[in-house]
Amino acid sequence: MQGIVLGGTNNFFAVECDDGKERICSIKGKKLKSDKEYYNPLAPGDYVLLDHDELDDEKGQITGILPRKNKFVRWNVKGRCPQLLAANLDNLILVTTPDAPPFRPRFIDRILAQAEYEKLTTTIVCNKYDLMEAADIDFQNRLSIWEKLGYRVLRISAKTGDGLPNLAKLLENKRSAFVGQSGVGKSSLLNVLDNTCVLKTGSLSKKYGKGSHTTTKGMLMHLHLNEALMGGLHGCRADVIDTPGIRRFVLHDIPEEDLQLYFREFSPLVGQCSFGMSCRHHTEPGCKILEAVYSGVISEERYESWQRICNEIKTDSWQD
């Protein structure tokens, strides 16, 4: 039979099977043909082939994996290999905050670049917008830069409920993955989106202002969207993969020289410089990227972000 992976660790995965049952499944032979390069062989959202256990119908063995429509991956520094976070997505929901934990625009730019590489549709969700100070010009400027690039930005608050109907409508009848640094409130958002869902939420470290990992492993959930957010409509559903909070997001499979292809405002100009594809966009005469920065077509903030991420790739250093 076939099934969809809900979550799991090591060699055991919760699989929702096409006969309606959820089974705990191991990988037959402890190896899948497609898992050779990954830290984890399967991700929430993967479709698999399996045999049910003839002695225990609550268990099964995964015998194969069906081709992925797409995936979202990061480089696992500790394991020194790529890590699958989610598969077969309609949306990537990138959750950030203006404060608590501190706003990290370069963290967001890394995720946006990886999502562009994977051809994923990304929405930036600014949670805790009620904490936003009117004088925080840099934060507002960053949000507007991403909006001008065509990214959808939602300003919401799980605490006050502001903007949540827009998020609920975006998720309806779709499969989405929530990603973001620890403490941005992904679990709190899911608890409000589905008032039958009870996920553990954590407090921030007072010393560092960083969140604790309340979600320790990715899990696909079937949400019954809160009727109050759906204009009173009953039976609205959404599939959401809640991923663990990320403190460091390291790009996977994007060389330094290719990063420009995954910055939306850079890619149309790539190859048009006087030095062609060999242009490093630093001080070269006739550089179209630099001309775009000087004329304001490319923001200085994004250009600086691109430079610093390039340097991170080159030096294998990923500290903010």
VENVENRA-V736136 format. One record per backbone hydrogen bond with DSSP energy under -1.0 kcal/mol. NH is the residue of the N-H (numbers start at 1). CO is the residue of the C=O. E is the energy in kcal/mol with one decimal. If there is no record, write none. Layout:
BEGIN
((NH,CO,E) (NH,CO,E))
END
This chain:
BEGIN
((3,48,-2.0) (4,16,-2.2) (5,46,-3.0) (6,14,-3.3) (7,14,-1.1) (9,12,-1.6) (12,9,-2.4) (13,25,-2.7) (14,7,-2.7) (15,23,-2.9) (16,4,-2.7) (17,21,-3.4) (18,2,-2.6) (20,17,-2.0) (23,15,-2.8) (24,58,-2.1) (25,13,-3.2) (26,60,-1.9) (28,62,-2.6) (30,27,-2.6) (35,32,-1.6) (39,82,-3.6) (45,5,-2.6) (46,43,-2.1) (48,3,-2.6) (49,64,-2.6) (50,1,-2.7) (51,61,-2.5) (53,59,-2.4) (59,56,-2.0) (60,24,-1.6) (61,51,-2.8) (62,26,-3.5) (63,49,-2.4) (64,49,-1.4) (66,47,-2.7) (72,86,-2.5) (74,83,-1.9) (75,250,-2.7) (76,81,-2.3) (80,76,-1.5) (81,76,-1.3) (83,74,-3.5) (85,72,-2.9) (86,72,-1.2) (87,44,-1.9) (88,70,-2.3) (90,175,-3.2) (91,175,-1.7) (92,121,-2.8) (93,177,-3.3) (94,123,-2.8) (95,179,-3.0) (96,125,-2.7) (108,104,-1.5) (109,105,-2.4) (110,106,-2.0) (111,107,-1.8) (112,108,-2.7) (113,109,-2.1) (114,110,-2.4) (115,111,-2.6) (116,112,-2.4) (117,113,-2.2) (118,114,-2.0) (120,115,-2.7) (123,92,-2.6) (124,152,-2.8) (125,94,-3.0) (126,154,-3.4) (127,96,-2.6) (127,125,-1.0) (129,156,-2.4) (131,128,-2.4) (132,129,-1.4) (136,133,-2.0) (137,135,-2.3) (140,136,-1.8) (141,137,-2.7) (142,138,-2.3) (143,139,-2.1) (144,140,-2.2) (145,141,-2.1) (146,142,-2.0) (147,143,-2.0) (148,144,-2.5) (149,145,-1.2) (150,147,-1.8) (151,146,-2.2) (154,124,-2.8) (156,126,-2.8) (157,162,-1.9) (161,157,-2.3) (164,161,-1.5) (167,163,-1.2) (168,164,-2.7) (169,165,-2.2) (170,166,-1.6) (171,167,-1.8) (172,168,-1.4) (173,237,-2.9) (174,171,-2.0) (176,239,-2.5) (177,91,-1.8) (178,241,-2.8) (179,93,-2.7) (184,181,-1.3) (189,185,-2.2) (190,186,-2.0) (191,187,-2.1) (192,188,-1.3) (193,189,-2.6) (194,190,-1.9) (197,194,-2.2) (205,210,-3.5) (209,205,-2.6) (211,182,-1.1) (214,212,-1.7) (219,242,-1.4) (220,6,-3.0) (221,240,-3.0) (223,238,-3.5) (225,236,-2.0) (226,193,-3.6) (229,226,-1.5) (232,227,-2.9) (233,230,-1.3) (238,223,-1.5) (239,174,-2.5) (240,221,-2.5) (241,176,-3.1) (242,219,-2.3) (243,178,-1.6) (246,180,-2.2) (258,255,-1.2) (261,258,-1.8) (262,259,-1.9) (266,263,-1.6) (267,263,-2.0) (269,266,-2.2) (272,269,-2.1) (274,286,-1.7) (276,273,-1.9) (278,275,-1.6) (279,276,-1.5) (287,284,-1.0) (291,287,-2.0) (292,288,-2.0) (293,289,-1.9) (294,290,-2.8) (295,291,-1.9) (297,292,-1.6) (298,292,-1.8) (303,299,-2.2) (304,300,-2.6) (305,301,-2.2) (306,302,-2.8) (307,303,-2.4) (308,304,-2.5) (309,305,-2.5) (310,306,-2.4) (311,307,-2.0) (312,308,-2.0) (313,309,-2.4) (314,310,-2.4) (315,311,-2.6) (316,312,-1.4) (317,312,-1.3))
END
